[in-house]
Amino acid sequence: MDLRIFTEPQQGASYDDQLAIAQRAERLGFSAFFRSDHFLRMGGGDPLPGPTDAWTTLAGLARETSTIRLGTLVTSATFRHPGILAVQVAQVDAMSGGRVELGLGAGWFAEEHAAYGVPFPAKRFGLLEEQLELITGLWGTPVGETYSFDGKHYQLTDSPALPKPVQQPVPVIVGGGGPRRTPRLAARFATEYNQSFPEKSEVVPQMNRVRAACEEAGRNPDDLVYSVAFVACVGKDEAEFARRAAAIGREPAELREHGLAGTPAEMVDGLGALAEQGITRVYLQCLDIRDLEHLDLIAEEAMARL
């Protein structure tokens, strides 16, 4: 089981906070550090220090880490023109020596768009589909050739399709729980299909929809990595678990039901159940970004048992 750390910096984290947790995750042997791509805090609480841009942050982390993989879960298609995003991701991939992954989604949080003046069209799936085609098309164009795209939402004419990322291809993550269109997008463009915070009973049925879409598209379903993201909240005993649950504003019973939570042994059992269902990668959402001892406990008492 591949374990990755996933954070929500819009809830209150500076670049230095993110650097600290990324470097700790690297030292402990987690395979990747991922962050959300949001510009507004969700819920109440202290709004400081304010948002940080996902790709600016990852560019910095690319130069201050050496082995851990870096990415977004997920970048919103509404935030950046896909031509510019292709350049940004390729550059950060080069800055990291080929350690970047792009999670791309349609976007959903209307309030953050209003807060920063970003257009938020009612229908966004078409934007996402064209962005996936355009970005992968730019990266896949041979050096010395040009790339043009004539879509409903985006048009490119004779682009030099530069720069190229170090990785060929950059891993692309498509996620969501849609029953038809999302599986088709994953089958067409994705390296990895992710379900973020699903009902645990829905993991296998949704995965089967993606596998069926791959077969329909003539792609081997086993070519995809199948992953999930769940809140992680672990304590060495019940008192420590309850303290960590309270720190993120959650109830212990609810976390046990919907996340990977409780004692380290309970987390291992939960990961084992996911592995039996065919999941090979798990993003552990760590909501208290400054609680680095939480990562230590997960690595020493849960990851080590795997």
N, C-alpha and C positions, 0 to 999 in steps of 0.2 A: 504494500500500500504506500503510495506516494503522498506525503503530507506536506501541505503548503500553508503559509500564514497569510491571512487576508484581513485587511484593516479598513476602517471607515474614517479617514482623517477629517472629513467635514464635521464630524462630531466634536472636534476640538483637538487639533494636533498641529504642531509646527513641523517644519522640515527636519529640525534636529530630533524631534520625537520619532519621526518616521525613520530617520537614519539609525537611531539607537535600536529600534526593534528589528530593522532589516539586518543590521550587523549582528545582533544577538541571534536571530534566526539562522543566519549563515554559519555562525560558530557552532550552533547546536546541531546542524545537519539537516534542517528543513530544506526542501528542494527549491522553494521559491518564496518570494515576498510579493504579494499582490495588494493593490489598493483599489478602492472604488474611485469613480470619476464623478464627483458631485461638487457643487458650489454653494450649497446651503445646508445648514444644520437641520436635522429632522428632530422634532420634538423640542421640549424645553431644555433649559440649562444654560451655562455660560457660553456665549457665542464666540469668545476669544479663543485662539488668535485669529479666527476667520479661515476661509478656505485656502487650500493650496492647489495649484494646477497639477493634474496627474502627470502629464508628460514632462513638465518642467522638473517635477520632483524625481521622476524616474531617470531623467538625464543626470541629475546630481548623484543619485544612488548608483548609477552605472559606473561612475568614477570613484565611488567610495566603498564599493564591494568588489569581490573578485570571482566568486563562483556561483552565488545564488542567482536563480532566474528571477526576472522582474516582469510585471505586467499589470494589466487592468482587468477588473471584473466589475463592470465592464465600462468601456468608453461609450459615451452616448453619440449616436450619429448626428444629433442636432447641434453638437458643440463646435465641430470643426469641419471645414470643407475637406472632402476626402482626398483631394490632391495634396493639400497641405499636410493632412494627417499621415499620408503615405511617406512624405519627406521626413516628418518628425519621427515616426517610428523607425524608419530606416536609419536615421542619424543616431537615435538612442541605441539601436541594435549595434551599430558600429562602435559607439562609445563604450558599450559593455563587452565588446568582443564576442557578440552573438549570443546574448542571454535574454532577449526580449520576446514576449508573447503579447499578442493583441486580442483582447476580448472586446467585441463590438456588439452593441445592442441598440434598440430603437429609441431609448430614453423614455422616462415615465413621469418625472417629478416636475409638474407644471410650475410650482411655486419658485423653483430655483431659476427657471427660464425668465419668469416675470421679474425676479429680483435683479437680474443682470442683463435684461434687455435682449435675451436670446429668443428668436422665433421658436414657437412650439406648435407646429401644425397638428391638426387633429388626427391626420393619417400619416404615420411615420414608417410603416413597414416598407413601403416603396423606397424611401430614402435609404434604409438599411440595406436592402437587397442591392441597390445600385452602388452603394459604397463598398460592399463586399466585392462586387464584380470589378469595380474600378481600381480599388487598392491592390487586389491580387493581380489584376491585369498590368498595372504599372510595375509592380515588382517582378512579374514574370516576363516582361518584354526584354528580349536579348539586347545587350549593350550594342549601341550603334543603330538600333532601330527606334522608331517612334510609335507612340500609342495614342489612339484617338478613341473617343467614347461619345456616343450620341444617345443620351438617355432622356427620360422625362424630366428628371430633376437636375442632372449634371451633364455638361458637355466639355470635352477636352479635345483640342486640335493639335496634332503633331507634337505631343509632349515628348521630350527626350527620355522620360521615364527614369529620371535620376534623382537622388542617388539610389544605389542598390543596397539593400540590407546585407549584412554579413551572412546571415542564415538564408539558405534557399531550400525550402521556403521558411519564412517566419511563421511559427505556429499561430493559427487563428482559432479563437474560441467563440462558438456560437452557443447561446443559452436561451432558456425560457421554457415555458410549459405549454405553449400552443400545440394543439393536436395535429395540425396539418402543415401550415406554412413554415413554422419553425423547424420541424424535422426535415423538410425539403431543403431549407437553407443550409442546415448542418450537413446534409448529405452532399450538397453541391460545393460548399466552400470550406468547411471546418476541418481542422485537425483534431479538435476536441469538442465534445458536446457536454455542456454543463447544466445542471439543475441547481439553482440557488434557493435554499430554504424550502424544499418541497415537503409536502406531507410524505412521511416515510413509506406509506402504503402505495404512493404514486410513482415511486422511483422506477420500478421495473416496468409498469405499463408504459410510461413515457419513453423509457429507453427502448422498449420494443417498437414503438412508433418510429423512432429514429432509425433503428435497424431496418425496419420495413422500407422506409424512405430510401435508405442506401441501396437496398436490393432493387427497388424500383428504378433507381438511377443508374444501375449497373455498377455500383461500387461495393466492395467488400465491407460489410458492417464492422468487421474487426479492424479495419484501418483506423477507425476513430478511437480516441481515448474517451471514456465515459466517466464523468466526474460529478461531484456534488459539493455544495458549500453548506455548512451548518455552523451555528454559533457554538463556540467552544467555551466551556466554563468548568474547570476542574479544581478540586481541592484535595489535599492529602487526607483530610477527614471531613466529616459533615459540617463542622463549624467553619472551616476554611472555605468550603464550597458555598455555604450560605453567605459568607462575607463577600465572596467574589460575585455571587448572583446579585446581592444588594447593590454592589458598586456599579453594576450596569443596569440597574432598575428592573430586574427580572425576578420571577419567582422560581425557587428551586424545582418544584414539581413541573412547572411549564417547561423549564429548560430541559429537564430529563425527557419529557415527551417529545419536544420538537428539536432539540439540539443534540450535541455530543457532550454530555454533562454528568456531573456527579464525582465519583472517585476515578482515579486513573484506570482501575479495573473496569469500571462501567464504560469508560471511553473505549477501551480496547474491545470490549464486547460489542459496542456499537459499530466500531470500525470493522470488526469481523463479520457482522451481519451484512454490512454494505459490500464487503468483498465477496461474500457468498452470492450476492445479487449481481455481480459483474462490475461493480465500481472499482476502479484501480487508482483513483486520485481523489483526495479530499482536501478542500480548502477550509481551514479552521478559522472562523471569523473571531478575531480577538478584539472585543469592543473596548476594553480598558487598555489603551495602547501603551500606557506608562507602566503597566504591571509586567515587567520583564521576568519576574520570578515565576509568573504563570507559564511562560514558555519553557523555563527551566524544568518545571514539574512535568509538563507534557512530554518533553524530550526524554527526561530521565526515567519516568515511571510509566509512560504509555508508548511512546515511539520505540523505546528500547525493547519492549515486550513483543513488538511486531517483527 
